Amino acid sequence: MDKLVKTIISLEKRFLQNDVRSSTEELSKLLAEDFIEFGSSGCIYNKKQVLNQLPNDGKVEIIPKNFSGSVLSKDTILVTFETYNSTTEVSALRSSIWKCIDNRWQILFHQGTKINK
């Protein structure tokens, strides 16, 4: 696996950790200004909405697996993976587009799709 892809996957894993999810400051660093998410709930979120909501959601255990990444361009990486949220007992397929903006990797787009079992 490409070294850059491994770096972005490690950033994605970091984003799933409670200490980051509960920190507006950390989230703000990882989310691009024009970030958009198509949530597994079917709702669409922007950066401001995520910063207002996610730190207040409380601790959750998100178990990620099956990471894959593709270099779309020298400054754009696609990461796909699966998650299991043990709090809600929901599994989802996820994809994130990371872009290097001002010499810092940030999530530009994220989508979560529930897995029906």
Secondary structure as the mmCIF struct_conf table of DSSP 4:
data_model
#
loop_
_struct_conf.conf_type_id
_struct_conf.id
_struct_conf.beg_label_comp_id
_struct_conf.beg_label_asym_id
_struct_conf.beg_label_seq_id
_struct_conf.end_label_comp_id
_struct_conf.end_label_asym_id
_struct_conf.end_label_seq_id
HELX_RH_AL_P HELX_RH_AL_P1 LYS A 3 PHE A 15
TURN_TY1_P TURN_TY1_P1 LEU A 16 LEU A 16
BEND BEND1 GLN A 17 GLN A 17
HELX_RH_AL_P HELX_RH_AL_P2 ASN A 18 ARG A 21
TURN_TY1_P TURN_TY1_P2 SER A 22 SER A 22
HELX_RH_AL_P HELX_RH_AL_P3 THR A 24 LEU A 30
STRN STRN1 LEU A 31 PHE A 38
TURN_TY1_P TURN_TY1_P3 SER A 40 SER A 41
BEND BEND2 GLY A 42 GLY A 42
STRN STRN2 ILE A 44 ASN A 46
HELX_RH_AL_P HELX_RH_AL_P4 LYS A 47 GLN A 53
HELX_RH_3T_P HELX_RH_3T_P1 LEU A 54 ASN A 56
BEND BEND3 ASP A 57 ASP A 57
STRN STRN3 ILE A 62 SER A 73
TURN_TY1_P TURN_TY1_P4 LYS A 74 ASP A 75
STRN STRN4 THR A 76 ASN A 85
TURN_TY1_P TURN_TY1_P5 SER A 86 GLU A 89
STRN STRN5 VAL A 90 ILE A 101
TURN_TY1_P TURN_TY1_P6 ASP A 102 ASN A 103
STRN STRN6 ARG A 104 LYS A 114
HELX_LH_PP_P HELX_LH_PP_P1 ILE A 115 ASN A 116
#
